[in-house]
Amino acid sequence: MLDKKIGGYTIDEAYDITGGHGFYQYFVVSSCTIAYISKMLYLFSIPLFLIKPINYHCDNPQKLFKPYPDKYYNFVTEYDLGCDDLRASYIASSFSFGACFGSILFGILGDIVGRLPTITIGQSGMIISLLLLVLFSSYKMCIICTISIGFFALACGPPTFGFIYDSMHTKYIPFYGTYLHTLFCFGEIVLVILIWTGIKWRTACYSFIVWKLLFFVLLWKLKESPKYLLNRDKKEIVVRNFEYIAKVNSCKLPFDFTLLVAEHSIQTSLSTKIVKGLLNKALLLELFFCGWIFLASGFIYYAITMSIQKFKGNIHLNAIINALAEAVSNVISGFVVSKIGNKLSIALFMLISLLALIGHIFTKDNIILTSLCLCIAKFGVSAELNVGFIYGGESFPSIVANISLGICALFIRIGGMLAPLASNNQYYMLLSGIVLAIVALLAVSGLSMKKEAIETKPLTEPKNDPIEMQDFSISHI
């Protein structure tokens, strides 16, 4: 057992005392795995649902050729989009349009009502939206439901990171940040293989619903994260949750653990804490620089992802290769960030993407080199996004962590919303990506390399307002 410090145990010490990384943490990881994969299932299916039939004739759209003889095979065949790239782009952009609003709302909800309730709302919303899409399908309903799915999907983005980060020892943040992003890629590969078998889009959506329902199987085993509750001064619930975690982990608590609940400290309303945290100049400056970085990353990432059906060769194989490049990038980025730190890692991977996009311009006449450059560009931007979320998890104050990550996700979705429209013009897409990558590299210089001090915060605190103690100075973010 760790020695008791003056004023109680720290959150990280409490996790060690209650079993470290035990069965409860595996329940958390499993639920977050389901939630985070749920976020990407429909998103990455969109480009595959927009595959044009071979030899589709615009002068006779009803003349469909194998291997897609079924009018209801995908969005293109059902909504007659084979000769209308603009309407098809609207479907791809509508997901990010809904996600722009979801990133802000669910970022706020994640910090106000909790990470776990927010994820539950997101899973429920996506299930309902998918059911409406498959049962009452039309082009208009597809746009509406895609916006709705994108909206609720963001409840499974930053809140998932917040829940997994706050439910275990701080030292696991880099590992699980990398894990979630890598899992994202392998989920994409499984999805591509599933659709490659010739499954119709409605059947695919039903399978997505079944997957999302698995989250509710694990929900009854989960509790809100103690670190989140501690920032709301709910110390009694913190101790009860730690007792539950210890029970699940088959760990016996020390006799004095329940005495760590402090007498009532000076209370500050949650809204006051959040407003004071968000209005801190250091945090606003940090979000400004992060915003540019994530905007560039989102644009480049989704421009490549959403234009996959325009690559030469087999679209499914191209999607798998890009997903593998993304998976490798996340593993490598996790190693690199442990060696050179967040800030230098973000700059390095953004530079790789920039050089790959420039290389694409000079290799446009060579199909193999063009595809290689795009894979390298996605490799770099995927690694940068992984490091960016690790940076946010370590740096943003816990009281506003979800809102801060939600704002970052908003910039990603703005880039994602613009990317499908830009991908219709390859030259414009490349030029825009290059300019944004250069701006992002300049923004990296403004990032802080400090970490949040939350992991050193004891369960029992002096009778002061936590906001006043930390003041969210640059040294704490």
N, C-alpha and C positions, 0 to 999 in steps of 0.2 A: 504493500500500500504506500502511496506517495505521502510524503510529509505534509501535514496541514500547514498552510500558510496563514499569516496574519490576515484576519478578515475572511477566512474560508478557503475553499478550493477554487481554482480557475475552472472554466468550462472544459478545457482540454483535460485537466486532471480528473474531473468528474467522469468524463468519458472513459478514461483509463480505469478508474475505480469500478465503474459499472460494466466492465467486461471488455473494454477496448473495442476492437472490431469483431463483434460476435454475431450471433444469429439475428439479432434485431437489425444490425447494420446491413445484413444480407437481405432482409425484408425490404429495407429502404432502397437498396440498390436495385432489387428486382422490380419494385413498383416504379422507380424512376426510369428503369430500362423500358418498361412497357409504355410509360407516359411519353418518353422522349422519342421512341420509335413511332408512336402514334402521331407525333407532330409532323413527321416527314412522309408518312405513307401516301397520303393523297397528293402532297406537294410534288413528289418525285414521280408520281404516276401521270401527272398532267402531260409532260412531253410525250410519254408513251401512248396516252389516250388521244394525242393529236397527230399520230403517224398517218400519213396519207397512203391510201391503197396504191399498189403498184400500177402504173399506167393509167392513173385516174385522169379521165378526159374532162376538161372544163366545159367543152361544148356539149358534153353528154354526162353530167355528174352521176346519173343513176347507173351508168355502165361500170360496175365494180368488177375488179379482177382478183384472182387468187393472189395471196393467201387470205384475203379479207372479203369473202363473198357475202357476209352477213351485214345487212344494213345497220344492225344495232351493235356492231363489234366495238366501235369506239366513238369518241365525240365527232370526229371528222365524218365518219360514215352516217352517223345518226342525225347530226345537225347540218349536214351538207356544207362542210367547211373546206372541202378540197381545193376550191379556187378562191378562197377568201382568207388570206393570211392575217388580215387585220382583225377579223372577228375571232380567229383562233388565238391571236396575241392577247385579246381582251380576257380570254379565259385564264391564260397564264398570268396576266397582270392582276387579275381580280383577287387571287389568293393573297398576294402581297398588299393589295389595297386594304383588305380586311385585316391583315396582320398589322398594318400601321396603327390602326385604332386599338387592336387587341394588345399590342406591346405596351401602350401607355396605360390602358384601363387595368389590365391584369398585372402590370408592374405595380400599380398603386394598390390593387386588391391584395397582392401578395405580401405587401408590407403592412396592410391594415387588418385584414381578416385572417391572414396566415397563408403559408405556402401550400399546405395540404388541402384546405378547402378550395383554394384557387385552382389547383390541378384537377380536383374533382369536378368543379364547374366546367373546366375546359374539356375534359373527357366526355362529360354528359352532353355538352353543346355540340361537339363534333359528331357524336353518335346520332343525335337528332337531325343534324344538318345532312349527314350522309343518307339517312332514311328518307328524308324529303327529296333528296336528289334522285335516288333510284326509283322512288315510287311515283313521283310527279315530274318526270323529266321533260325538259324542253330547253332550248338554248337560253331563254330568259331565266328559267329556274336554275340552270347550270351556273350562270353568272352569279345569281343571288346566293345559291348554296356554297359556291366556291368562296365568295366573300365571307360568308358565315363560318365556313370551316377554317379559313385563314385567321379570322378573328379569334375563334376559340382555341386554335392551335397554339397561339402565343401564351395561353394559360399553362401550356405544357413546355414552354421554353424557359425563360428566366426563373419562374417559380420552381421548376424542376431542379435547376442548378442550385437555387437558394435552399431548397429542401435537403438535397443530398449534401451540400456543403455544411449546412448548419446541424446536421444530424450525426456528425462524427468528428473525430479529431481533425484539427486544422491541417495537420501534415498530409492528409489524404486529398486535399483540394486539387493539387496539380494532377494527381493520378486519376481522380474521377472526372475531372474536366476533360482530360484526354480520352478516358474511357467512353464518355457519352458521345463525344464527337466521332470517335472511331466506330462506335456502335452504330451511329447514324449512317456511316458509309456501308457497313455490312448489311444493314437493313435495306439500303438502296439496292444492293446486289441481289438480295433475296427477292425483292420486289420485281426487279428486272427479269429475273429467271421465271418468276411466277407469270408475268405478263407474256414472256417469250413463249410460253406453252400454248398461247392462243386463247387464254381466258378472256371472256367478255368483260367490259368495264363494270357492269353491274355486279357480276359475280366477284370481281376484285374488291369492289366497295363493300359487299357483304362480308368478305373475309377481313377487311379493315375493322368493321364493326365488332366482329367476334374478338379480334385482338384487343381492342379498346376495352371490351367488357372484362378482360382478365385483370385489369387494374382494380376493379371493384371486388375481386376475389381476395386481394391482398389488403384492401383498404382497412378492414376491421382489425388488422394486426398492427396498424401504424398509429403513432402519436405525433402531435406537432413538435417541431424541433425545439429542444431546450434553449438553444442560443437565441432563437427568434423570441421565445417567451420571456427570456431574461431581459431583453431590450424593451419589453413592455411592462417590466416590473412585476411580472406574475410569478414571483418566486415560489409560492406554494405549489403552483402547477408544475414548475420546473422540477422541484424535488419529487413530486408524485410521478412525473414522467421518467425521471432517472430511476426511481424505484421500479417502475414497469420495465424499463430497459434492462436493468440488472436482473430482474426475474426472467425475462426472455433469454438473456445471455447466461442464465444459470450461475449468477454471481452473487455472493453474499456481501452486502454493504457493511461498512464500518459502523459501529454503534452511534457515532456522533453525526452521521451524515444528515439526518433529518433535522438537526439543530442548526443547519446552515441558513435557514430562512431568517432574514434580518427583520427587525422590527420595522414598522412602516417608515420608509425613507420619504424625503420630500418628493411628492408626486408632481409630475408634469404631464399634461394631457398628451396622448399619442399624436394628435394632429399638430400640436405645438412642436413636439420633437421632430416630426417629419418636415415641417415647414422650415424650422431652424436648420435642419440638416441639409435640405435642398438649397437653401438660400446662401449657404456658405460659399464664399468667393472661390476658395480653393477647389471645392467639389465642382462648381459650375465651370471653372476653367478646365478641369480634368474632363468633364463631359463634353466640352466644346471640342477638344482635341480628339477624344475618343469618337465623337460623332463623325468627324471627317474620315477617320480611319475605317470605321464600320460602314459608312456610306460607300466608300470606294470598294471595300471588300465585298459588300452585298451586290454591287453592280457587276463586278467582274465575275463573282461566283455564279450568279443567276444568269448572266449573259451567256456563259459557257453551258450551264446546265439546261437552260430553256431552249438553246439552239442545237441540242444534241441530235435532233431529228434531221438537221441539215448537214451533218457530217457525211463524208463519203464512207461507203461500206455498210456493214450490218449495224443498224441502230442499237440493237440490244447489246451487241458485243462492245460497241463504242461506250455505251452507258456503263457496262461492267468495268471496262478499262479505266474510265474516269473515276468510278467509285473506288477502285483499288488504289489509284493514285492518291485519292483523298484519304483513304484509310492509312496508307503508308505515311502520308504527310502528318497525320495526327500523332502517329507513334513517334516519328522522328522529332516532331515539334515538342513533344513531352520530354524527350531526352535533351534536346537543345536548350530548352528553357531552364532546365536544371543546371546547365553548364554556364550559360552566358546571361541568364536573367530575362525577364519579360520584355523590357524595352528594346534591347538589342535584337531579341528574337523577332519581335514584330517588324522591326526595320529590315532585318535580313530576309524574311519571307515575303514581305511586300516588294523588296527589290527584286527577288527572283521572279515574281509575277510580272513586274514591270518589264524586265529584260525579255521574258518569254513573249509578252504581247508585242514588243518591238520586233523581236525575231519573227513573229508571225507575219508581219508586214513584208519582210524580205523573203519569205518562203511560201507565199500564197500560191505559187505555181506548182509547188511540190506537195502532193496530198499527204505523204507520210510525214514530212517535216512540219507541215501545218498542224496535223493532228497532234504531233509530239509537242509542239509549242503550246497548244491549248491545254494539253495534259499537264505540262510543267506549270503553266499559269494557274490552273486549278489546284495543283499541288501546293504552290506557294500561298495562294489566297486561303485555302482550307487550313493550312498550318497557322496562318496569321489569325484567322478567326478563332481557332482553338486557343492560341496563346492569349488573344484578346479577352476571351471569357474567363480564362484562368486569372488574368490580370485583374479583371473586374471583381471576381470572387475573393481575391486576396486584398484588394485595395479599397473598394467602396465600403463605407461604414455600414454595419449590419442594419441599422435603423432605417436606412434608405437604400439598401443593397438591391432589392427587387425593382424598385422604381428606377434606379440608376441603370441596371441591366436592361430594363424595359425600354428606356430611352435609347440605349445602344442598339437594341433589337429594332426599334423604330427606324433608325437610320439604315440598318441592314435592309429592312423591308422597303424603304423608299428606293434604295438602289435596286432591289428585286422587282419593284413595280415598274421602274424605267427600263430595266434590262431587256424584257421580251420585246418591247417596242423598238429598242435600239438594235436588237439582233436581226431585225429584218433587213438592215443595211450593215453589212460586215465592216465596211470602212468606218462608218460612224461609230459602231460599237468599239472597234479597236482604238480609235482616236479618243473617245470618251473615257475608255478604260485607262489609257496611258496618262491622260491629264489627271484623272482622279487618283491614280496610283502615285503620281509625283506629289500631289497635294497631301496625300496620306503620309508619305515619307517625311514631308516637312512637319506635319502635325505630330509625328512620333517624338520629335525633339522637345515637345511641350509636356510629355507624360512624366509623371512622378515615378520614382523607383521605390517609394516607401510602401510599407504594408500597414494594414489596419491594426490597431492595438487591441482589438476585441478579444483575441485569444489569451491575453494576460489579465482579463477582467475577472475578478473573483465573484463567486456566487453571492457573497455577502459584501455589500459596499458601504462606504461612508455615507452619511446622510446628506448627500449632495445630488444634484440633478446630473445624471449621466451625460446629458448634452453639454452642460456647463463644464463638466470635468474634461471631456474630450475636445469640445469646441470645434471639432472637425477641421483642425488646422491641417496644413499640408503634410505634417509629420504623421498624421493618422490616416492618410489615404495614399 
